[in-house]
Amino acid sequence: MIKEMKKLTFLVTDKEYASFIEQLRQLGVVHVVELQAGATSPELQAALALDERYKAALKAMSYAAAAYEKAKKKGDEDAMAFAAAQPAAQPAGTTPSASVAEAGRAIVDRLEQLAADETVTRHAIDDADKAISQLEPYGEFSWDDLRALERDTHCRVDFFRCSSKGFRQQWADDFFAIPVAEENKKTYFVTFTSRQADSQPPAISAEHLILPERPLSYFIQEKAAQQQRLRDIHQQQLHQALEERATVEAAKLVNEDQISLARVQLSHDDIVDGVVRLMEGWVKAENAADVTAALDAAGVFYEIADPAAGDKVPIEIQNNSYSSLFEPILKMYSLPNYRDLDPTVFFAPFFMLFFGLCMGDAGYGLLILAICLWLLKSNPDIKAYAKLGCWLGATTMVVGLLTGSFFGIDLSQQDWAFLAPVKHLFINENNFKPFGYAPMMVFSVIIGLVQVLIGMTLAGAKEVKNGGWKYGVGKFSWVAALLSATLLFGLPACGVALSQIVQYIFYAIIGIAALGIMFYNNPDKNIFVNFGGGIWSIYGMATGLLGDLLSYIRLFALGLTGGVLGGVFNQLATQLTESLPWMIRWLPMLLILLLGHGINFGLCMISSFVHPMRLTFVEFFKNANFEGGGKAFTPFKRKAA
């Protein structure tokens, strides 16, 4: 249900503006319209930049805390030592907003400096690793002694590397090449040649190495020092993540208040040479009396009115505890606009049923239900999604039991004694075949027709809401005609006999509906335009309705595919291992079943979300004339305590 809104227009003098803004924030129920769209200010830009820094800091804190918990579970000594060294947490007191903001910025500054130090330290470790890998084959030696040797003997010392097969003994004869080490099929060697004024390394087919100008021991010590520094940095980051996160979160709320305040300060038009400021806002009808009373007491000039036709009204939707679980699915498409009807309560049961039909297996439904019940107790942050999963899992179980599918096992084909009394109840082709087709395919089309008719009814109700009853006649006429025709011809096909009087009643309804379709589809036009519009409407319905209904067959096809694949993996598990003794057969059977059903379950989960959303967003929303494009109602209020 879309909450009813009232439009507020304020005229505020320049002197009263600051106190008026604070009064609006204290009320906390008015959505202020940004009249200067795209306008900005240095204060707003600074607050937005700080908000991004807070988000990055909180993300880094979450990462550090998660890494700490993971290390603690593994029994990491550093993590256990850190935990033992931490003082007991002190209860938080009330801190002024200015102090919280200052403390939060200081923490973020330290976090950013620690992140920069971490980057520098990691680079230093990488450099030390690189130097160690270059020097290790040659071992520990003194560069001072090497330079002294070159001076005393007037020779040149060079370091080389080549493939072990590529090393030539002739190099030892010509350049006194001495192999030093061999690693990873590479030979490391040193050459000694006479030093000339323009002497160059020997021209041999090997890689000439330029080694770091420090001994190996220096870089080993440097790496150890940098690693200790990195551990110290991580300890500081972890301390902030565990002890100072609440301060950063509080500072972020204070900054969000500054953002909303800066935006509201730009949400006015200056009139009367800037002496008076014009502002617009929206308030829920249920809060309008309290707001107007507060404005009257403050002596503020305002005007309150119902939304006009062209107004962009912010939206707040309210549904019961069941329908609200499906609001995230609606928001994936769009919020309704103020002139739409909230479709959540109407598509929620269909989406749940579509999901169950696409999964189509009671075993998979049981698995979804078990996982979501566990998440419901273990993770309060995703409580709403876990509840939705419980509904979807339970529906899948019901559909799977009705069709006789349990982890790919066709229950109707099993000779189990406890199934004998209920085998005739399974909805499959063995028990009945309506109109000569698979029963689930017929059911998919019927449920599609029901949803399409409900959508068309909503479209008519929307026209009545926005324009009056006469604008809904055309839509309601189509619903009456299609429903009557379906019952008139469908019931006899199902074996239900209709009396002559009932048939005449249906024909009469169809005839009256045809008049509405042909001559009253657009009450603002004359009879000839309406007649042409009726012809066009019939053409569109004849070509579009069939395509819409056929789209629902995907529900049957996807459920059938998932069941068949599950059965195939069951057969593979039994047939590929039937020659093995049972003592070892169970293990490959289990692996095949887990892998096969895991793949099938994943594919079914994807299709069971994607295709019901497609049917909802395309077929249902199109027939319901759902426009969307609504903007959420966000009242201007203080977030920080």
C-alpha positions in Angstrom: 0.0 0.0 0.0 1.3 3.5 -0.9 1.0 6.0 1.9 -1.1 9.1 1.2 1.1 12.3 1.0 0.4 16.0 1.5 2.4 18.7 -0.2 3.8 21.6 1.9 5.0 24.9 0.5 6.9 27.3 2.9 7.8 30.9 2.6 10.5 31.7 5.1 12.4 35.0 5.6 16.2 34.9 5.4 16.5 35.7 9.2 14.2 32.8 10.1 15.7 30.3 7.7 18.3 28.7 10.0 15.9 28.2 12.9 13.2 26.9 10.5 15.6 24.3 9.1 16.4 23.1 12.6 12.7 22.9 13.4 12.1 20.7 10.4 14.9 18.5 11.4 13.5 18.2 14.9 10.1 17.3 13.5 11.8 14.5 11.4 8.7 13.8 9.2 9.1 16.2 6.3 10.7 15.2 3.0 12.3 18.4 1.6 12.3 18.8 -2.2 15.6 19.8 -3.8 14.5 22.8 -5.8 18.1 23.5 -6.9 18.7 20.2 -8.6 22.4 19.5 -9.0 23.4 22.4 -6.8 26.3 21.9 -4.5 28.4 23.8 -1.9 31.9 23.5 -0.4 30.3 22.2 2.8 28.3 19.5 0.9 31.3 18.4 -1.1 33.5 18.2 2.0 30.8 16.2 3.8 30.4 13.8 0.9 34.1 13.3 0.6 34.3 12.6 4.4 31.4 10.1 4.1 33.4 8.1 1.5 36.4 8.1 3.9 34.2 6.8 6.7 32.8 4.0 4.4 36.3 3.0 3.4 37.4 3.0 7.1 34.5 0.9 8.2 35.1 -1.6 5.4 38.8 -1.8 6.4 37.8 -2.4 10.0 35.4 -5.2 9.0 38.1 -6.8 7.0 40.6 -6.6 9.9 38.1 -8.0 12.4 37.2 -10.8 10.1 40.9 -11.7 9.5 41.4 -11.6 13.3 38.4 -14.0 14.0 39.7 -16.3 11.3 43.2 -16.4 12.8 41.8 -16.9 16.3 39.8 -19.9 15.2 43.0 -21.4 13.7 44.8 -20.8 17.0 47.2 -18.2 15.7 49.6 -17.2 18.4 49.7 -13.5 17.5 45.9 -13.3 17.6 45.6 -15.1 20.9 48.3 -12.8 22.4 46.5 -9.8 21.1 43.2 -10.9 22.6 44.9 -11.5 26.0 46.4 -8.0 26.0 43.1 -6.2 25.3 41.5 -4.3 28.2 37.9 -5.0 29.0 35.5 -2.8 27.0 34.1 0.2 28.8 30.5 1.2 28.4 30.0 4.0 26.0 28.8 7.3 27.4 27.0 10.2 25.8 29.5 12.4 23.8 28.7 15.7 22.1 28.4 15.5 18.3 31.3 17.8 17.7 33.6 15.7 19.9 32.4 12.5 18.1 33.0 14.0 14.7 36.5 15.1 15.7 37.3 11.7 17.2 36.0 9.9 14.2 38.1 12.0 11.8 41.2 11.4 13.9 40.6 7.6 13.8 40.1 7.8 10.1 43.3 9.8 9.7 45.2 7.2 11.7 43.6 4.3 9.7 44.6 6.0 6.4 48.1 6.6 7.6 48.4 2.9 8.8 47.1 1.8 5.3 49.8 4.0 3.7 52.4 2.6 6.0 51.2 -0.9 5.3 51.6 -0.3 1.5 55.1 1.0 2.0 56.0 -1.9 4.3 54.7 -4.5 1.9 56.8 -2.9 -0.9 59.8 -3.0 1.3 59.2 -6.7 2.0 58.8 -7.4 -1.7 62.1 -5.5 -2.4 63.8 -7.5 0.3 62.4 -10.8 -1.1 63.6 -9.9 -4.6 67.1 -9.1 -3.3 67.2 -12.3 -1.3 66.2 -14.4 -4.3 69.0 -12.7 -6.3 71.7 -13.1 -3.7 70.8 -16.6 -2.2 72.4 -18.7 -5.0 75.7 -16.9 -4.4 75.5 -17.1 -0.6 76.9 -14.6 1.9 79.9 -12.5 0.7 81.4 -9.1 1.4 81.2 -6.5 -1.3 84.1 -4.7 0.3 86.3 -7.8 0.0 85.2 -8.2 -3.6 86.0 -4.7 -4.5 89.4 -5.1 -2.8 90.0 -8.2 -4.9 89.2 -6.4 -8.1 91.6 -3.5 -7.2 94.5 -5.8 -6.1 94.3 -8.2 -9.1 93.1 -5.7 -11.7 90.3 -8.0 -12.6 86.6 -7.7 -13.2 84.0 -9.9 -11.4 80.6 -10.5 -13.1 77.7 -12.6 -12.1 75.7 -14.7 -14.6 72.8 -17.1 -14.9 72.0 -19.6 -17.6 70.1 -22.9 -18.1 72.0 -25.8 -16.7 72.2 -27.4 -20.2 73.5 -24.1 -21.6 76.6 -23.8 -19.5 79.8 -24.2 -21.5 83.1 -25.5 -20.1 84.9 -23.1 -22.6 83.7 -20.2 -20.4 85.8 -21.6 -17.5 88.9 -21.7 -19.8 88.3 -18.3 -21.4 86.8 -16.3 -18.5 87.6 -18.4 -15.4 83.8 -19.0 -15.0 83.1 -20.8 -11.7 79.7 -22.4 -11.1 78.4 -21.4 -7.7 74.9 -23.0 -7.4 72.3 -24.7 -9.4 68.6 -24.0 -8.7 65.5 -24.8 -10.8 67.5 -26.1 -13.7 69.5 -22.8 -13.7 73.2 -22.5 -13.2 74.6 -19.5 -11.4 78.3 -18.7 -12.0 80.9 -16.0 -11.6 83.5 -14.9 -14.2 86.9 -13.2 -13.6 88.3 -11.1 -16.5 91.0 -8.6 -16.8 89.9 -5.0 -16.2 90.5 -2.5 -19.0 89.6 1.2 -19.2 86.5 0.3 -21.1 86.0 -3.2 -20.0 82.6 -4.9 -20.5 81.2 -8.1 -19.2 82.1 -11.2 -21.2 80.1 -11.6 -24.4 78.6 -15.0 -23.6 75.1 -16.4 -24.1 74.0 -16.1 -20.5 72.0 -13.6 -18.4 74.2 -10.9 -16.8 73.0 -10.2 -13.3 73.2 -6.9 -11.4 73.2 -7.9 -7.8 72.1 -5.6 -4.9 75.0 -3.7 -3.3 74.5 -5.2 0.1 75.2 -8.6 1.6 72.5 -11.3 1.9 72.4 -11.1 5.7 71.4 -7.4 5.4 68.3 -8.2 3.4 67.3 -11.2 5.6 67.5 -8.9 8.6 65.6 -6.1 6.6 62.8 -8.5 5.7 62.5 -9.7 9.3 62.3 -6.1 10.5 59.7 -5.1 7.9 57.6 -8.2 8.7 57.6 -7.2 12.3 56.6 -3.7 11.4 53.8 -5.1 9.3 52.6 -7.2 12.3 52.7 -4.0 14.4 50.6 -2.2 11.8 48.1 -5.0 11.7 47.9 -5.0 15.5 47.1 -1.3 15.5 44.5 -1.7 12.7 43.0 -4.5 14.6 42.8 -2.5 17.8 41.0 0.3 16.0 38.6 -2.3 14.4 37.7 -3.8 17.7 37.8 -0.8 20.0 37.0 2.2 17.9 34.5 1.1 15.3 31.5 2.5 17.4 33.1 5.9 17.4 33.6 5.9 13.6 30.0 4.7 13.1 28.7 7.5 15.4 30.9 10.1 13.6 29.5 8.8 10.3 26.0 9.5 11.5 27.0 13.0 12.5 28.4 13.5 9.1 25.3 12.2 7.4 23.4 14.8 9.4 25.7 17.4 7.9 25.1 16.0 4.4 21.3 16.1 4.8 21.5 19.6 6.3 23.7 20.9 3.5 21.3 19.5 0.9 18.3 21.0 2.6 20.1 24.3 2.7 20.3 24.1 -1.1 16.6 23.1 -1.4 15.1 26.5 -1.8 14.5 29.3 -4.3 15.3 32.9 -3.4 12.4 35.3 -4.1 11.9 39.0 -3.3 15.6 39.7 -4.0 16.7 36.9 -1.6 14.8 38.3 1.4 12.3 35.4 1.3 13.0 31.7 0.5 10.5 29.3 -1.0 10.7 25.7 0.0 8.6 22.6 -0.8 8.2 19.4 1.1 6.1 16.3 1.5 4.6 14.8 4.6 2.6 11.7 5.2 -1.1 12.5 5.6 -1.1 10.7 9.0 1.5 13.2 10.2 0.1 16.3 8.5 -1.8 17.5 11.6 1.2 17.4 13.9 3.4 19.2 11.4 0.8 22.0 10.7 0.3 22.5 14.5 4.1 22.9 14.9 4.3 25.3 12.0 1.3 27.3 13.3 3.0 27.6 16.7 6.2 28.8 15.1 4.4 31.4 13.0 5.7 30.0 9.7 3.7 30.8 6.6 2.9 27.5 4.8 0.4 26.0 2.4 -0.7 22.3 2.5 -2.5 20.6 -0.4 -3.1 17.3 -2.1 -0.6 16.3 -4.8 -1.3 17.7 -8.2 -1.2 15.7 -11.5 2.4 16.6 -12.4 4.0 16.5 -9.0 6.8 14.0 -8.3 5.6 12.7 -5.0 8.0 10.6 -2.8 6.9 7.1 -2.0 6.6 5.1 1.1 5.0 1.7 0.9 3.6 -0.3 3.8 2.6 -4.0 3.6 1.9 -6.7 6.1 4.7 -8.9 7.4 4.3 -11.4 4.6 4.1 -9.1 1.6 6.9 -6.9 2.9 9.3 -9.8 2.4 8.9 -9.3 -1.4 9.6 -5.6 -1.4 13.3 -6.1 -2.2 12.2 -7.9 -5.4 9.9 -4.9 -6.3 12.8 -2.5 -5.7 15.0 -4.5 -8.1 12.6 -3.1 -10.8 11.5 0.2 -9.3 9.5 1.8 -6.6 5.9 2.6 -7.8 5.1 6.2 -8.5 2.4 7.9 -6.6 -0.2 7.3 -9.3 0.6 3.5 -9.4 -0.9 0.9 -7.2 1.5 -1.0 -5.0 1.7 -4.4 -6.7 3.7 -6.2 -4.0 0.7 -7.9 -2.3 -0.6 -9.1 -5.6 2.6 -10.6 -7.1 4.0 -12.0 -3.8 2.0 -15.3 -3.8 2.5 -15.7 -7.5 6.3 -15.3 -7.2 6.4 -17.8 -4.4 4.4 -20.3 -6.4 6.5 -19.6 -9.6 9.7 -20.3 -7.5 8.3 -23.6 -6.3 7.2 -24.6 -9.8 10.7 -23.9 -11.2 12.5 -25.8 -8.5 9.9 -28.5 -8.5 11.6 -30.9 -6.1 10.6 -31.5 -2.5 14.1 -32.5 -1.5 15.6 -29.2 -2.8 12.8 -27.3 -1.0 13.6 -29.1 2.2 17.3 -28.1 1.8 16.3 -24.4 1.2 14.0 -24.5 4.2 16.7 -26.0 6.5 19.4 -23.5 5.4 17.1 -20.5 5.8 15.9 -21.7 9.3 19.5 -22.0 10.3 20.3 -18.5 8.9 17.2 -17.1 10.7 18.7 -18.1 14.1 22.4 -17.6 13.4 22.4 -14.3 11.4 19.9 -11.6 12.5 21.2 -9.2 9.9 19.5 -11.1 7.1 16.4 -12.0 9.0 14.0 -10.7 6.3 15.8 -12.6 3.5 15.9 -15.8 5.6 12.1 -15.6 6.2 11.6 -15.1 2.5 13.8 -18.2 1.8 11.6 -20.2 4.3 8.5 -19.3 2.4 10.1 -20.2 -0.9 11.5 -23.5 0.4 8.2 -24.5 2.0 6.4 -23.8 -1.3 8.9 -25.8 -3.2 8.4 -28.7 -0.8 4.6 -28.6 -1.4 5.0 -28.5 -5.2 7.6 -31.3 -5.1 5.3 -33.5 -3.0 2.3 -32.8 -5.2 4.3 -33.7 -8.4 6.1 -36.6 -6.7 9.7 -35.5 -7.0 12.3 -35.9 -4.1 15.9 -35.3 -4.9 15.3 -36.4 -8.5 13.5 -39.6 -7.4 10.1 -40.0 -9.2 8.0 -41.2 -6.2 5.2 -42.3 -8.5 7.5 -45.0 -10.0 8.7 -46.4 -6.7 7.3 -49.6 -5.2 7.5 -48.4 -1.6 4.6 -49.6 0.5 4.0 -46.3 2.3 3.5 -44.6 -1.1 0.8 -46.9 -2.4 -2.2 -45.1 -0.8 -1.2 -41.7 -2.3 0.3 -42.6 -5.7 -3.0 -41.7 -7.4 -2.8 -38.2 -6.0 0.4 -37.2 -7.7 -0.1 -34.6 -10.4 1.5 -36.3 -13.4 0.6 -37.7 -16.7 0.1 -41.2 -15.3 -2.9 -40.1 -13.2 -4.6 -37.6 -15.5 -3.9 -35.7 -18.7 -6.2 -32.6 -19.1 -6.8 -31.7 -22.8 -4.2 -34.3 -23.8 -1.3 -32.3 -22.3 0.9 -32.6 -19.2 -1.1 -31.4 -16.2 1.6 -29.1 -14.9 1.8 -27.4 -18.3 -1.9 -26.8 -18.3 -1.7 -25.5 -14.7 1.1 -23.1 -15.7 -1.0 -21.6 -18.4 -4.0 -21.3 -16.1 -2.1 -19.7 -13.3 -0.6 -17.3 -16.0 -4.1 -16.4 -17.1 -5.1 -15.7 -13.5 -2.2 -13.4 -13.0 -2.7 -11.6 -16.3 -6.4 -11.0 -15.4 -5.4 -9.7 -12.0 -2.9 -7.4 -13.6 -5.6 -6.1 -16.0 -7.9 -5.6 -13.0 -5.2 -3.5 -11.3 -4.7 -1.5 -14.4 -8.5 -0.7 -14.4 -8.3 0.2 -10.7 -5.4 2.5 -11.3 -7.4 4.3 -14.0 -10.4 4.7 -11.6 -8.0 6.0 -8.9 -6.4 8.6 -11.0 -9.3 9.6 -13.4 -12.6 8.3 -12.2 -14.7 5.2 -12.8 -15.4 5.9 -16.5 -11.6 5.5 -17.3 -11.6 2.0 -16.0 -14.5 0.7 -18.1 -12.3 -0.4 -21.0 -10.0 -2.4 -18.8 -12.7 -4.0 -16.7 -14.6 -4.9 -19.9 -11.6 -6.9 -21.1 -11.4 -8.7 -17.7 -15.1 -9.5 -17.8 -15.0 -10.7 -21.4 -11.9 -12.9 -21.0 -13.1 -14.4 -17.7 -16.6 -15.1 -19.0 -15.2 -16.7 -22.2 -12.8 -18.8 -20.2 -15.6 -20.1 -18.0 -18.0 -20.5 -20.9 -15.8 -22.7 -23.0 -13.3 -24.0 -20.4 -15.8 -25.5 -17.9 -17.5 -27.8 -20.5 -14.1 -28.9 -21.7 -13.3 -30.0 -18.1 -16.5 -32.0 -18.0 -18.7 -29.4 -16.1 -22.1 -29.0 -17.8 -23.5 -25.5 -17.9 -27.2 -24.9 -18.0 -28.8 -22.9 -20.8 -29.5 -20.0 -18.5 -25.9 -19.8 -17.3 -24.6 -19.9 -20.9 -26.9 -17.0 -21.8 -25.7 -15.0 -18.8 -22.1 -15.5 -19.9 -23.0 -14.5 -23.5 -24.7 -11.4 -22.2 -21.7 -10.4 -20.1 -19.4 -10.9 -23.1 -21.8 -8.8 -25.3 -21.9 -6.0 -22.7 -18.2 -6.1 -22.2 -17.7 -5.9 -26.0 -19.7 -2.6 -26.0 -17.4 -1.2 -23.4 -14.3 -2.4 -25.3 -15.5 -1.0 -28.6 -17.2 2.2 -27.7 -16.0 3.3 -24.3 -12.3 2.5 -24.2 -11.4 6.2 -24.1 -14.2 8.3 -22.6 -12.5 11.6 -23.7 -12.9 10.8 -27.4 -15.9 10.5 -29.7 -17.6 7.3 -30.7 -15.6 6.9 -34.0 -12.2 7.3 -32.3 -13.4 4.8 -29.6 -14.4 2.3 -32.3 -11.0 2.6 -33.9 -9.3 2.3 -30.5 -11.4 -0.8 -29.8 -10.3 -2.5 -33.1 -6.7 -1.7 -32.2 -7.2 -3.0 -28.6 -8.7 -6.3 -30.0 -5.7 -6.7 -32.3 -3.2 -6.0 -29.4 -5.0 -8.4 -27.1 -5.2 -11.2 -29.8 -1.5 -11.0 -30.5 -0.2 -10.2 -27.0 -2.3 -12.3 -24.7 -1.3 -15.6 -26.4 2.4 -14.7 -26.2 2.0 -13.7 -22.5 0.3 -17.0 -21.6 2.8 -19.1 -23.5 5.5 -17.4 -21.5 4.2 -19.2 -18.4 4.9 -22.6 -19.9 8.6 -22.0 -18.8 7.4 -22.8 -15.3 6.5 -26.3 -16.3 9.6 -26.7 -18.5 12.1 -25.6 -15.9 10.5 -27.8 -13.2 10.6 -30.7 -15.6 14.2 -30.1 -16.5 15.4 -29.9 -12.9 13.6 -33.2 -12.1 15.0 -34.9 -15.1 18.6 -33.8 -14.4 18.2 -34.9 -10.8 17.1 -38.3 -12.0 20.0 -38.6 -14.4 22.5 -38.0 -11.6 20.8 -40.6 -9.5 21.1 -43.1 -12.4 24.8 -42.2 -12.9 25.5 -42.7 -9.2 24.0 -46.2 -9.2 25.0 -47.5 -12.7 28.6 -46.3 -12.7 29.3 -47.9 -9.4 27.1 -51.1 -9.6 30.2 -53.3 -10.3 31.9 -52.2 -7.1 31.5 -54.0 -3.7 29.3 -52.1 -1.3 32.1 -51.6 1.2 33.7 -49.1 -1.2 30.8 -48.3 -3.5 29.1 -45.9 -1.2 31.9 -43.3 -1.4 31.9 -42.8 -5.3 28.1 -42.9 -5.2 28.1 -40.2 -2.6 30.6 -38.0 -4.5 28.6 -38.3 -7.8 25.3 -37.5 -6.0 26.8 -34.5 -4.1 28.5 -33.1 -7.3 25.5 -33.8 -9.6 22.8 -32.5 -7.3 25.0 -29.6 -6.3 25.3 -28.5 -10.0 21.5 -29.1 -10.5 20.6 -27.3 -7.4 22.7 -24.2 -8.4 21.2 -24.1 -11.9 17.7 -24.5 -10.5 18.2 -21.7 -7.9 19.3 -19.3 -10.7 16.4 -20.1 -13.0 13.9 -20.1 -10.1 14.8 -16.5 -9.3 15.4 -15.2 -12.8 12.3 -16.5 -14.6 9.7 -15.6 -11.9 11.2 -12.1 -11.9 10.9 -12.0 -15.7 7.2 -13.1 -15.6 6.5 -10.5 -12.9 8.4 -7.6 -14.4 7.3 -8.2 -18.0 3.9 -10.0 -18.2 2.4 -8.9 -14.9 3.7 -5.4 -14.7 2.8 -4.8 -18.4 -0.8 -5.9 -18.0 -1.1 -4.1 -14.7 0.1 -0.8 -16.4 2.8 -0.5 -13.7 5.0 2.5 -14.5 7.4 2.7 -11.6 10.0 5.4 -11.3 9.1 6.4 -7.7 11.5 8.1 -5.3 11.7 6.9 -1.7 10.3 9.2 1.0 13.3 10.3 3.1 12.3 12.7 5.8 14.8 15.3 7.0 15.7 14.3 10.5 18.7 14.0 12.8 20.4 10.6 12.6 23.1 11.0 15.2 22.1 10.8 18.9 
